[in-house]
Amino acid sequence: MKRPQKYVGVNNEVNGGMTPIAKIIRDAWVFGLLEESETCEGWNAAGIDSLLDKVNLEWDKYGCLASQLPAELFEKHKRIHDKAIVEAKAVGWSGESETDDEP
């Protein structure tokens, strides 16, 4: 299967947006790297990869743990990701696909 040339956008993702790319975008919102209205629809792979690098640099500051975020960022992370989970569950996502390979 050929990889799409352009990203579909966080609002058009499979699994209600519970994909690695969508999670990167939501983290970019948390860190203020993107406006929350930016869905990245139409972005190419290089743009997504560049965003991943920026998001990873931000996470590195906090040991890659949400619990280590300053209060303001922690609350923003919780709001953004909790909303995404509720919306994904509403369209049938259960999270099982993320643990299918666990014993």
N, C-alpha and C positions, 0 to 999 in steps of 0.2 A: 504494500500500500504506500502510495506516494505521500510524503509529508506536505501539509499545506504550506504555501508560500507566505501567507499572511495569517496572523493570529485572529481568531474569531471574536475575541473580546470576552471579558470576565462575565458579562451578563448572558452570553450565548454558549457558555461552556457546558460540557456533559457533566453528569453527576451533580447538578445544581451548583457548579462552580467549585467543587471540591477536588481540584486538580493541582498539581505542583505549580503550574504557571499562575493560576488564579490566586493561590496562597501567596505567591511572591508579590503579586499586584496589591493584595490586601495589606501585606506587610509594608509595601512602599507607601500606601496611604497612612499607615500608622506612623511611619517615620517622617512623613511630610515630603517624601521624594516625589509624590504625585498628588494632585488634587483627588479627592474621593470621587469626583465625577469622571475621572479618566479611566476608561475601561480597557485601553490599549488595543481596541479593535483596529485591525489593519496594520498593526506593527509587524515588522519582519523579525526573524529569529535573532539577528544581531541586536536589535533594540531590546528584546526580552533578555538576552544574555547580559547586556550592559546593565539593565535594571537589576538583575540577579546579583551582579557584582556589587552594586551600590547597597542593596538590601543586606547582603552578607557582611559588608563593612560595618553597617549599623548594628547588626546582631552581634558581631564580634565585640563591640563595646560593652555588651551586657551578658557575655558568656553564653550567648544563644539561648537564654532563658527568659521567658516572659516575666517570671517572678523577680528578675533582676532589673526590670525596667523601672524608671522613675514613675511615681504615682500617676502623673498625667498621661504618660505613654501607656502604662499598664491599663488604665481605664479606657483609653482609646482603642487599644488592642482588643480588650474584652468586648467593647461595644461592636467593633467591626466584625470580629470573628464570631461572636455569639449570633449576630444577625445573619451572617452567612450560613451558619449551621442550621438555624431555624428555617431559612429559606430553602436550603438543600434538602432537609428532611421533608419539607412540604411537597417536594417534587419526587420523593422516593429514595433519596440517598440515605443510607443507613450507616455508613462507615465500615461495613464488613469488608469491602474490597481492599481497604487499607491494612487489614489484619489477616487476610486470607493466607499469607505465607507463614504465619506464626504457628508454632506447634500447639 
